[in-house]
Amino acid sequence: MWYIYPLYVILLCFVVFLSIKLADLVDLLDKKTKISGAFIGGVMLAAVTSLPELFTAISAVAIVNSPELVVGDILGSDIFNLMILAVLTIIFFKNFKTSKIDKWHFISLIVLIVMYLLTAYAIFAPASWQPMLGSINAISIIILIIYVILIIKQPKESDDEEEKKKIAISNPYLLLRSNYILITFLNF
């Protein structure tokens, strides 16, 4: 059993390496296509890197029959990500102090707070106060609709045309590389 720990460290390093490569390719995909960076990074990249949460959620509902574990897993992951952002903000405070905060960042923050408040209502409100559509809580659908609207309305960052010309990778090659890394990532 001793070999489990070195194997875990090797797999962890490989997953981190693939995540960095995938993030680079997603950044290139954002710069070379007209797809919103929020959609690419917030949906595509997040979907790939959140596969452990997906399988945890499926097994919590299908095998253990405990949907509360799904909510705890998702919110715990969100809180951990916020903690990482807080630590990075403290470490790189000088860089954040001089950065420009766009109006859209405040809109995103307010929408995020509204989604958290809706989630808190769905968790803590009595069952008789919950709007239901069959066996599905309508608040889940409302949160999904708000998220989709936020992603669609998010403005694309403006890049210099010179920077786009510096990227010499063709779109088919970029998609092929992204798919290769995704398939390798999914096999772990």
N, C-alpha and C positions, 0 to 999 in steps of 0.2 A: 503493500500500500504506500510505501514511501515515494514512489514515482508519481503519485497524483499531484503533489505540490509543484515539482519542477514542470510537469506537463501543463498544469494550470497557468504558471507564469509564462511559459512559452506561448500558449494559446492567447493569453491576455496581451502579450506584446504583439502578436500577429493581428489580433483584432484592432488594437490601437493603431498599428501601421496601416491596415486596410481602411480604417475610419479616416485617417489623415489623407490618404490617397483619394478616397471617395469625396471628402470635403473639397479637395483641390479640383476634382473633376466637376463637382456640382457648381463650384465657383466659375469654372470655365463655361459650363453649360448656361449659367446665368448671363454671362457676358456675351456669348455668341448667339443666343436665341432671344426671342421677345417674350419669353415666359417670365413672369414675375419672380424675383428672387425670394420673396416671401413664400410663394408656392413651392419653389424648388427646395429651399432650405427648410421651410416649416412643415411641408407635407411629405415630399419625397425623401429627403434625408432623414427627417424625424421618423418616418415610417420604417425605414430600414434599421435605424439605430434603436428603435423601440420594439423590435421583434421579441426580445425577452419578456417585456410587459404584455405583449399580445398573447404569447403562449401561456404566461401565467394567468392572464384573464380567462382564456379559454378553458384551461384546466380547473380554475377556481369555480367556474360556472358549471361546466360539463361533468367534471369528475367529483369535486368536493361539494358542489351545490351550495356555494357560499358567495353570492355576488358582492358581499361587503368587502371581501378581499380584493376585488377588482378596484373598488373606489379607493381603498387604502393604498393599493399599489400605485395607482395613477397619481393621487394627491401626494403620496410620499416621494415619488419621482419628481413631481413639480417642485416640492419644497427643497429637495436636494439640489435641483438645478438652480433654484433661487439662492441657495446658500453658496453655490459655486460662483454665481454672479456677484454676490456680496463680497466674497473673499477676493475675487479678481478686481472688483472696484476698489477695495481697500489697498491692494497691492499696487495697482496702477492708477492711483488717484490723480496724479499729475496729468496723465493723459486724458482722463475723464473730465477734469476741470477745464481743459481748454477745448473740449469737443463741442460741436454744435448740436443742440437738441432740436429736432424738427417738430413742427406742429403735429405731424402724424404719429410721433412717438407718444404724445399725450393722449391722442385719440385711442391708440392701441392700449395704453394703460387703463383708460377708463372702461373700455370694452372688456378688458381682461378682468377688472374688478367686478363688473356686472356679471360676467360668466361665473366668477367665484361665488358671488352672492346667490346666484341662481342654484349653483351646486350646493351651497350651504342650506338653502331653503329645501331642496329636494332631499337632503340627508336628514335634516332636523325637524322639519314640519310634520305634524301628525298626518297619518295616512289619509284621513278624511279630507284634508285640505289639498291633497295632491291632484293635479289635473292628469287624468289617465286617458290614453288612447289604447283601449284593449288592455294588454298587460304591460304596455310601455309607458313610462312616465313622460308626459308631454314636455317637461322641462328639458329632458335630454335632446329632444328634437329641436327645441328652441335654441339651446346652446349650439347645436350643430349648425343650424341656419345662421346664427350670429357669426360663428367662426368662418363659414364659407363666404359670407358677405364681406367680412373683414379681409380675408385673403384676396378676394376679387377686387376690392376697392383699394388695396394697398398700392401706392404708387411705385413704379419701378425707379430704382436709383439711376441717376444720370451719370453715364460714363463718358469720358473723352473719346472721340473717334480715333485718336491716335492710339489709345490703349487697346481698342478693339482691333486695330490693324496689327498690333504687336502679337496678337494671338494667332499663331500660324497653324493651329490644329483644325482639321476639317470637321464638320458636324458628324458625318458618318463614323469617323475614327473616334471622336469623342463619345458618341453613343455606344460604340463597340467596347471601348475601354470601361465605360461606366457599367455596362451590362456584365462584363467579365468580373469586375470587382464586386458588383452586387451578388452575382451567383456564387463567387468564392465566399463572400461574407455570409450568405444565407446557408451555405453548407456547414457552417460552424454552429 
